[in-house]
Amino acid sequence: MTTGLARASVRSRPSAFAGTFAALVLSATVVTACVAIAVSAAGAPAAPGRAAVSEMGLAFTLVTVYLSVFVIGQVMSLSVAQRGRESALLRAIGAGPWQIRRMVAAEALCTALLALPVGYGFGSLLARVWFDGMSAHGIVPDGFSVSVGWPSFLAAAGVLVISSQLGGVIAAWRGSRTRPSSALAASAVSGGERAGVVRGLSAVLALLGAVALTAAARDGSVEDAGAAIPLVLLAHLVAIGLAGPWIGRLTAAVAAPLLRGPGGAAGELAVAGARARARRLSAAVTPIALVTAFALAKFVSLSGAGDPDWMEVFGTLLYAGFAGFVAANTLIMLTLERLREFSLLRAVGAGARQIVAVVLWEGVITALAGVGAGTVAGCAVMVPLGERTGTPLSGLPPWAWAATLASGLLLVLAASCAPLVRMLRVRPMEGMVRST
């Protein structure tokens, strides 16, 4: 019964799964390309430069898998949380918690299986572009040719299925345990639920674990310290994701005096909205922190490398593009879920410009929280490990700092406002009865 319900849910409301589908396609694309380069290099005849390409492909693959598991889990959690009212209605008519969890797992599996061939196709194209770029810069070993086969497909399938199932089941566990009456009442303000003690303790433990990993990497060899940077960054980002509600509230409190003056009524609404939806704000903070922290770490590595080769530049653009697309996708999902709220504001007299102003000021709060958290995480990792690997954070030029921070702000504002073009065309009375 739950499997049929999941299939019907995906078919009847495909737009509700569009964000999850896009994140899964992005992950499958990058994983397919990285595995194709690594496997092709490993199977090429022995030649000068083959080992270096193989090792770099393997490093890209490991980091991409880490990133994919992290971002897919985040997106699945957000997608399930956005349908809390639907789960509550199912509970109210007699569905058990285990049926809710099975339905979410089946939905995640259906979406992953649909995204896999699309991502595999794009990944094959990306691998060809990667290989052509290596050829143009003369760094292709003799006898090396790129081949996208079963290893890439199986790796992408494994990442998509496992990470989507884990993210969906963990998110569904909380929703399935909530009382239907409480869930229906809480859904009036999406993301307005207060974070619990367990989440707070988990955030503290995750932060302590990240600090311990940083210390262990600093005390290891130079090669191990450089290889551990992506893993240590992800450990800090897990702590940021768990502490997201408190980071959102703190940022709203700090930004309130600054926004009330220049922002006027729109600034007041933005601050009130950020406080009321602090839990949902954490879903936006984490991907922004992810792209900021990884951009800072890669810029520091490149600045210390003197004259970076094409592969390093390509890898930096690949990571930054992947994280940026995922962050934009998450922000679009968060704006789309507010159709009812914006329609209500318009029904009581708010104009389109005022709605856009509220979203822009909220974007400023989100950027302050996400870019600020990512900068703190990047510094916490690159200050000790950058010194250990000979690429100190102090070597990062001012233009790189400015570019990273400005890119984060522009990304948040553009992605948050992008859905408004379509949402503001919906009539207010119609929007108040539609879910998206």
Number of C-alpha atoms within 10 A of each C-alpha: 8 18 16 11 16 21 15 13 15 18 11 10 11 13 12 19 19 16 23 27 26 20 27 32 26 25 29 32 27 27 29 33 32 29 30 29 27 22 19 20 28 18 15 17 12 14 12 12 13 22 15 13 22 19 14 19 23 20 16 22 22 17 18 24 23 15 21 27 20 19 26 28 24 25 28 29 21 24 24 23 21 20 16 23 21 16 25 24 15 17 22 15 9 10 15 13 19 14 18 23 23 19 24 29 24 22 26 30 19 17 24 26 16 14 23 26 17 17 28 27 17 18 28 23 16 18 22 19 13 18 19 14 16 17 13 10 12 10 18 20 20 13 12 19 15 20 20 22 15 11 14 25 23 15 17 28 22 15 23 29 21 17 24 30 22 18 25 30 25 18 21 25 15 14 23 23 16 16 12 22 13 11 22 18 11 15 18 11 15 21 24 19 16 12 16 8 9 10 14 17 13 15 20 16 13 21 20 15 16 24 17 14 20 24 16 15 23 22 14 13 13 17 11 14 22 19 15 18 24 21 17 27 24 20 22 29 26 20 22 26 23 24 24 28 28 19 24 26 22 15 22 26 16 14 18 18 13 12 22 16 11 10 18 13 15 22 24 18 20 26 26 16 18 25 21 18 19 26 24 22 28 25 24 30 32 29 29 30 30 32 27 27 32 23 27 24 27 22 22 22 24 19 19 18 13 9 8 12 12 15 17 15 13 14 17 19 14 15 20 20 15 21 25 22 19 28 28 22 21 28 29 21 25 22 19 19 17 18 22 20 16 23 24 16 16 19 15 9 10 13 14 16 10 15 19 18 20 23 22 21 22 27 25 20 28 28 25 25 27 33 28 21 25 30 24 16 27 27 18 18 26 27 15 18 25 24 14 19 19 14 23 18 23 13 15 18 12 9 9 15 15 11 12 18 21 13 16 24 20 14 19 28 21 15 21 25 20 15 17 20 11 9 20 18 10 15 12 20 13 11 22 19 11 12 13 16
